[in-house]
Amino acid sequence: MSDAEQPGAVVVTLPERDDAEELAEQLETQGYEPCLVHRDMLAGEDDAEDADWVIEVHTGPHGGPATFDEPHLQMLAENYGGFATAR
């Protein structure tokens, strides 16, 4: 099982690297951890240039699973033209 598939994790998907890195820094400041940024091709994509940037978030600032904060993470993702998905 990869880290992104760890129960309780939330994956925030954004189209731009700079936005993903900026949001990851904001989340770390808010107490989320870890906030790992990497590229991820969605199912059906065949061009690496079309791959999105994802932030894997496992633990919320309260010390529990990030899924408890999924609505907040979804709102932040939407501000950057992205979305969040609980795993």
SEVOPA-303353 format. One line per field, with one value per residue: residue in three letters; x, y, z of N, C-alpha, C, CB in turn; residue number from 1. Coordinates in Angstrom, 2 decimals, always signed. Atoms other than C-alpha are relative to their C-alpha. Glycine has a CB too. Layout:
// residues N
residuo [ALA:...]
n_u [X:...]
n_v [Y:...]
n_w [Z:...]
ca_u [X:...]
ca_v [Y:...]
ca_w [Z:...]
c_u [X:...]
c_v [Y:...]
c_w [Z:...]
cb_u [X:...]
cb_v [Y:...]
cb_w [Z:...]
num [NUM:...]
// end
This chain:
// residues 87
residuo [MET:SER:ASP:ALA:GLU:GLN:PRO:GLY:ALA:VAL:VAL:VAL:THR:LEU:PRO:GLU:ARG:ASP:ASP:ALA:GLU:GLU:LEU:ALA:GLU:GLN:LEU:GLU:THR:GLN:GLY:TYR:GLU:PRO:CYS:LEU:VAL:HIS:ARG:ASP:MET:LEU:ALA:GLY:GLU:ASP:ASP:ALA:GLU:ASP:ALA:ASP:TRP:VAL:ILE:GLU:VAL:HIS:THR:GLY:PRO:HIS:GLY:GLY:PRO:ALA:THR:PHE:ASP:GLU:PRO:HIS:LEU:GLN:MET:LEU:ALA:GLU:ASN:TYR:GLY:GLY:PHE:ALA:THR:ALA:ARG]
n_u [+0.86:-0.80:+0.39:+1.23:+1.11:+0.10:+1.29:-0.04:-0.71:+0.72:-0.85:+0.44:-0.48:-0.01:-0.60:-1.27:-1.01:-0.20:+1.15:-0.11:-1.06:+0.48:+1.02:-0.67:-0.62:+1.08:+0.51:-1.00:+0.10:+1.23:-0.18:+0.21:-1.25:-0.90:+0.62:-0.91:+0.43:-0.58:+0.86:+0.79:+0.84:+1.30:+0.35:+0.41:-0.90:-1.14:-1.03:-0.53:+0.19:+1.35:+0.10:+0.29:-0.84:+0.77:-0.54:+0.49:+0.11:+0.37:+0.39:+0.48:-0.61:+0.55:-0.69:+0.77:-0.08:+0.34:+1.37:+0.88:-0.05:+0.21:+0.72:-0.91:-0.99:+0.73:+0.18:-1.29:-0.33:+0.85:-0.56:-1.10:+0.49:-0.21:+0.96:-0.58:+0.64:-0.40:-0.41]
n_v [-1.18:-1.22:-1.01:-0.67:+0.89:+0.19:-0.48:-1.25:-1.00:-0.79:-0.40:-1.26:+0.00:-1.33:+0.03:-0.72:+0.33:-1.13:-0.03:+1.15:-0.28:-1.08:+0.54:+0.92:-0.83:-0.51:+1.11:+0.30:-1.08:+0.24:+1.18:+1.26:+0.66:-0.73:-0.60:+0.43:-0.46:+0.74:+0.10:+1.22:+0.11:+0.57:+1.11:-0.39:-0.99:+0.64:-1.01:-0.43:-1.45:-0.22:+0.52:-0.99:-0.02:+0.40:-0.16:+1.06:-0.48:+1.16:-0.34:-1.37:-0.74:+0.56:+1.26:+1.10:+0.15:-1.19:+0.10:-0.81:-1.37:+0.04:-1.17:-1.15:+0.23:-0.14:-1.43:-0.56:+0.51:-0.70:-1.35:+0.12:+0.70:+1.43:+0.74:+0.86:+1.31:+0.82:+1.37]
n_w [+0.00:+0.04:-0.98:+0.45:-0.26:-1.44:-0.49:-0.72:+0.78:+0.99:+1.12:+0.60:+1.38:+0.59:+1.33:+0.10:-1.01:-0.92:-0.90:-0.91:-0.98:-0.87:-0.91:-0.93:-1.03:-0.84:-0.81:-1.03:-0.98:-0.76:-0.84:+0.73:+0.32:+0.86:+1.18:+1.05:+1.33:+1.12:+1.19:+0.04:+1.19:-0.27:+0.87:+1.35:+0.58:+0.63:+0.21:-1.29:-0.13:-0.50:-1.37:-1.03:-1.20:-1.17:-1.34:-0.88:-1.38:-0.82:-1.35:-0.18:-1.10:-1.24:-0.25:+0.55:+1.45:+0.79:+0.52:-0.84:+0.52:+1.45:+0.53:-0.01:+1.05:+1.27:+0.23:+0.38:+1.34:+0.97:+0.17:+0.96:+1.19:-0.17:-0.82:-1.04:-0.08:-1.14:+0.35]
ca_u [+0.00:+1.50:+1.41:-1.36:-3.49:-2.96:-6.37:-7.10:-5.03:-6.33:-4.87:-5.18:-4.87:-3.92:-3.03:+0.02:+3.25:+3.72:+0.21:+0.79:+4.03:+2.42:-0.56:+1.69:+3.62:+0.35:-0.85:+2.42:+2.11:-1.42:-0.06:-0.83:+1.83:+3.42:+2.56:+4.34:+4.14:+4.64:+3.25:+0.53:-1.04:-4.75:-6.24:-6.56:-3.89:-1.12:+0.91:+3.19:+2.78:-0.91:-0.12:-1.46:+0.38:-0.77:-0.22:-0.50:-1.73:-1.90:-2.32:-4.34:-3.31:-5.39:-3.17:-5.89:-6.34:-6.50:-9.87:-11.42:-10.47:-11.52:-14.12:-11.48:-8.90:-11.52:-12.25:-8.55:-8.05:-10.97:-9.34:-6.48:-8.69:-8.22:-9.96:-9.36:-10.08:-10.05:-8.31]
ca_v [+0.00:+3.36:+6.39:+7.95:+4.88:+5.02:+5.21:+8.67:+10.45:+13.19:+13.82:+17.41:+17.60:+20.85:+21.65:+23.86:+22.98:+26.48:+26.37:+22.91:+23.99:+27.18:+25.32:+22.63:+25.36:+26.86:+23.46:+22.78:+26.18:+25.20:+21.97:+19.40:+16.77:+15.48:+17.59:+15.73:+17.30:+15.20:+14.67:+12.14:+11.00:+10.39:+7.24:+7.56:+10.23:+9.34:+12.56:+13.33:+17.05:+16.69:+15.13:+17.01:+17.93:+16.33:+17.04:+14.00:+14.98:+12.30:+14.04:+17.12:+19.81:+18.01:+14.92:+12.78:+11.58:+14.31:+12.96:+14.77:+17.99:+16.96:+19.78:+22.39:+20.83:+20.66:+24.39:+25.25:+23.04:+24.71:+28.11:+26.86:+25.20:+21.73:+19.16:+16.96:+13.26:+11.18:+7.79]
ca_w [+0.00:-1.00:+1.28:-0.84:-0.17:+3.60:+5.31:+6.60:+3.95:+1.69:-1.75:-2.98:-6.78:-8.50:-12.12:-11.41:-9.58:-8.10:-6.66:-5.19:-3.54:-2.20:-0.76:+0.74:+2.58:+3.84:+5.05:+6.88:+8.58:+9.67:+11.21:+8.51:+7.89:+5.87:+2.82:+0.04:-3.44:-6.57:-10.07:-10.65:-13.89:-13.60:-15.10:-18.86:-19.30:-21.70:-21.78:-18.84:-19.56:-18.65:-15.26:-12.27:-9.08:-5.87:-2.21:+0.05:+3.51:+6.21:+9.56:+10.48:+12.95:+15.61:+15.33:+13.75:+10.17:+7.54:+6.39:+9.36:+7.55:+4.05:+3.65:+4.58:+2.23:-0.55:-0.14:-0.30:-3.37:-5.15:-4.55:-6.76:-9.39:-7.95:-5.78:-2.73:-2.34:+0.83:+0.65]
c_u [+0.90:-0.51:-1.32:-1.22:-0.18:-1.36:+0.15:+0.71:-0.96:+1.01:-0.63:+0.64:-0.17:+0.69:+1.40:+0.95:+0.16:-1.15:+0.08:+1.05:-0.43:-1.02:+0.62:+0.67:-1.05:-0.51:+0.98:-0.04:-1.21:+0.10:-0.29:+1.36:-0.25:-0.78:+0.94:-0.56:+0.70:-0.99:-0.74:-0.85:-1.31:-0.27:-0.45:+0.90:+1.20:+1.15:+0.46:-0.16:-1.38:-0.17:-0.23:+1.03:-0.87:+0.78:-0.62:+0.03:-0.53:-0.57:-0.41:+0.66:-0.45:+0.65:-0.73:+0.15:-0.47:-1.42:-0.99:-0.12:-0.27:-0.79:+0.90:+1.03:-0.65:-0.17:+1.31:+0.39:-0.80:+0.49:+1.14:-0.43:+0.19:-1.09:+0.74:-0.80:+0.54:+0.35:-0.37]
c_v [+1.23:+0.98:+0.66:-0.86:-0.28:+0.52:+1.29:+1.11:+0.74:+0.39:+1.24:+0.07:+1.38:-0.06:+0.61:-0.32:+1.12:+0.08:-1.13:+0.25:+1.09:-0.52:-0.97:+0.77:+0.54:-1.09:-0.37:+1.06:-0.19:-1.26:-1.32:-0.61:-1.42:+0.57:-0.24:+0.40:-0.85:-0.01:-1.32:+0.02:-0.65:-1.13:+0.52:+1.04:-0.71:+0.97:+0.53:+1.50:+0.33:-0.46:+1.14:-0.10:-0.33:+0.29:-1.11:+0.54:-1.16:+0.37:+1.46:+0.65:-0.50:-1.32:-1.22:-0.08:+1.26:-0.05:+0.78:+1.43:+0.06:+1.21:+1.26:-0.14:+0.13:+1.49:+0.65:-0.43:+0.74:+1.42:+0.03:-0.75:-1.51:-0.65:-0.86:-1.29:-0.75:-1.40:-0.94]
c_w [+0.00:+1.05:-0.38:+0.27:+1.49:+0.46:+0.80:-0.75:-0.93:-1.06:-0.62:-1.38:-0.61:-1.37:-0.09:+1.15:+1.02:+1.02:+1.02:+1.08:+0.98:+1.01:+1.00:+1.13:+0.97:+0.94:+1.11:+1.10:+0.90:+0.86:-0.68:-0.30:-0.48:-1.17:-1.18:-1.37:-1.06:-1.16:+0.04:-1.26:+0.39:-0.99:-1.35:-0.63:-0.59:-0.26:+1.36:+0.22:+0.56:+1.45:+0.97:+1.13:+1.19:+1.28:+0.84:+1.43:+0.85:+1.36:+0.09:+1.19:+1.37:+0.37:-0.53:-1.51:-0.73:-0.55:+0.85:-0.53:-1.50:-0.52:-0.07:-1.13:-1.38:-0.34:-0.45:-1.40:-1.06:-0.24:-1.02:-1.27:+0.06:+0.82:+1.01:+0.05:+1.20:-0.49:+1.11]
cb_u [-0.97:-0.05:+1.08:+0.07:+0.20:+1.16:-0.67:+0.65:+1.13:-0.69:+0.15:+0.40:-0.76:+0.72:-0.90:-0.26:+1.34:+0.11:-1.30:+0.35:+1.29:-0.61:-1.11:+1.04:+0.79:-1.15:-0.28:+1.41:-0.07:-1.18:-0.84:-0.80:+0.92:+1.16:-0.28:+0.24:+0.33:+0.37:+0.83:-0.88:+0.70:-1.11:-1.09:-1.38:+0.46:-0.42:-0.53:+1.48:+0.19:-1.00:+1.27:-1.42:+0.70:-0.37:-0.30:+0.87:-0.95:+1.20:+1.13:-1.51:-0.31:-1.50:+0.23:-1.47:-0.85:+0.99:-0.43:+0.52:+1.36:-0.72:-1.22:+0.73:+0.64:-1.38:-0.52:+1.08:-0.28:-1.45:+0.50:+1.18:+0.70:+1.33:-0.92:+0.02:+0.23:-1.12:+1.51]
cb_v [+0.00:+0.64:+1.06:+0.34:-1.30:+0.73:-1.08:-0.19:-0.66:+1.27:-1.16:+1.25:-1.06:+1.03:+0.71:+1.49:-0.28:+1.32:-0.09:-1.28:+0.41:+1.13:-0.71:-0.86:+1.15:+0.53:-1.22:-0.07:+1.36:-0.12:+0.11:+0.23:-0.02:-0.90:+1.55:-1.53:+1.52:-1.45:+0.13:-0.14:-0.81:+1.08:-0.88:+0.50:+1.04:-0.63:+1.15:-0.38:+0.68:-0.72:-0.78:-0.20:+1.39:-1.49:+1.44:-1.31:+1.27:-0.88:-0.29:+0.01:+1.46:-0.19:-0.17:+0.14:-1.20:+0.16:-1.46:+0.02:+0.61:-1.28:+0.30:+0.12:-1.40:-0.70:+0.68:-0.42:-1.50:+0.02:+0.52:-0.71:+0.53:-0.27:-0.88:+0.71:-0.80:-0.06:-0.08]
cb_w [+1.23:-1.41:+0.14:-1.48:-0.74:+0.74:+0.86:+1.30:-0.81:+0.64:-1.05:+0.89:-0.84:+0.93:-0.94:-0.05:-0.68:-0.78:-0.79:-0.79:-0.72:-0.84:-0.80:-0.75:-0.63:-0.86:-0.88:-0.62:-0.71:-0.96:+1.18:-1.32:+1.21:-0.49:+0.21:+0.06:-0.20:+0.42:-1.32:+1.27:-1.13:-0.08:+0.64:+0.03:+1.07:-1.30:-0.89:+0.12:-1.35:-0.88:+0.38:+0.56:+0.18:-0.08:+0.60:-0.14:+0.10:+0.19:+0.99:+0.16:-0.13:-0.13:+1.44:+0.36:-0.45:-1.16:-0.08:+1.45:+0.30:-0.39:+0.88:+1.38:+0.16:+0.08:+1.28:+1.00:-0.09:+0.48:+1.35:+0.65:-1.20:+0.63:-0.88:+1.39:-1.30:+1.07:-0.27]
num [1:2:3:4:5:6:7:8:9:10:11:12:13:14:15:16:17:18:19:20:21:22:23:24:25:26:27:28:29:30:31:32:33:34:35:36:37:38:39:40:41:42:43:44:45:46:47:48:49:50:51:52:53:54:55:56:57:58:59:60:61:62:63:64:65:66:67:68:69:70:71:72:73:74:75:76:77:78:79:80:81:82:83:84:85:86:87]
// end
